[in-house]
Amino acid sequence: VKEALSGMMAKHTVSVYDMIADGKDHSLDKWDEKILDHINYLILLRAIVVEEKSIVSRDISEDSKTAIITALGKEK
């Protein structure tokens, strides 16, 4: 799950770098979209890490995996 999330985060990071480098006058809405998406990915990453740390002697349940994948907008 973290690997899938990191791929999506990397795509957004590159997009933000591209917007910075291209020197174009991007709209505030465009900036907000990219920045807020990145914040959301970081929040999801935090939730995944917290959940992993809270599981001491068992694997993440299938329900948890499904919930995380659903939150990421990916099908299993």
DOKEBA-242530 format. One record per residue (C-alpha): x, y, z; residue number from 1; residue in one letter. Coordinates in Angstrom, 1 decimal. Layout:
! residues N
X,Y,Z,NUM,A
...
END
This chain:
! residues 76
0.0,0.0,0.0,1,V
2.8,2.4,0.9,2,K
4.5,1.7,-2.4,3,E
1.3,2.5,-4.4,4,A
0.9,5.7,-2.4,5,L
4.5,6.7,-2.9,6,S
4.1,6.3,-6.7,7,G
1.1,8.7,-6.7,8,M
2.9,11.1,-4.4,9,M
6.0,11.1,-6.6,10,A
3.8,11.9,-9.6,11,K
2.4,14.9,-7.8,12,H
5.8,16.0,-6.6,13,T
7.1,16.0,-10.1,14,V
4.0,18.0,-11.2,15,S
4.7,20.6,-8.6,16,V
8.4,20.9,-9.6,17,Y
7.3,21.2,-13.2,18,D
4.9,24.1,-12.3,19,M
7.7,25.8,-10.4,20,I
10.2,25.4,-13.2,21,A
8.1,26.3,-16.2,22,D
7.6,29.9,-15.1,23,G
4.0,30.0,-16.2,24,K
1.3,31.9,-14.3,25,D
-0.6,29.0,-13.0,26,H
-4.0,29.7,-11.4,27,S
-4.4,29.6,-7.7,28,L
-6.9,26.8,-8.2,29,D
-4.2,24.7,-10.0,30,K
-1.7,25.3,-7.2,31,W
-4.4,24.5,-4.6,32,D
-5.2,21.2,-6.4,33,E
-1.6,20.1,-6.5,34,K
-0.7,21.2,-3.0,35,I
-3.8,19.8,-1.3,36,L
-3.5,16.5,-3.2,37,D
0.1,16.3,-1.8,38,H
-1.1,17.1,1.7,39,I
-3.8,14.4,1.4,40,N
-1.2,11.8,0.3,41,Y
1.0,12.7,3.3,42,L
-2.0,12.3,5.6,43,I
-2.8,8.9,4.1,44,L
0.8,7.9,4.5,45,L
0.7,8.9,8.1,46,R
-2.4,6.9,8.7,47,A
-0.8,3.8,7.0,48,I
2.4,4.2,9.1,49,V
0.4,4.6,12.4,50,V
-1.7,1.6,11.5,51,E
1.4,-0.5,10.8,52,E
3.0,0.6,14.1,53,K
-0.2,-0.3,16.0,54,S
-0.2,-3.8,14.8,55,I
2.3,-5.6,17.0,56,V
1.9,-9.3,16.4,57,S
-0.6,-9.6,13.5,58,R
-0.8,-8.6,9.8,59,D
-3.1,-5.8,8.7,60,I
-6.6,-7.2,8.4,61,S
-8.1,-7.6,5.0,62,E
-10.8,-5.0,6.0,63,D
-8.0,-2.5,6.8,64,S
-6.3,-3.1,3.5,65,K
-9.6,-2.7,1.6,66,T
-10.3,0.6,3.5,67,A
-6.9,2.0,2.7,68,I
-7.0,1.0,-0.9,69,I
-10.5,2.5,-1.2,70,T
-9.2,5.7,0.4,71,A
-6.5,5.8,-2.3,72,L
-9.1,5.3,-5.0,73,G
-7.6,2.1,-6.2,74,K
-9.2,-1.2,-6.7,75,E
-7.8,-4.3,-5.1,76,K
END
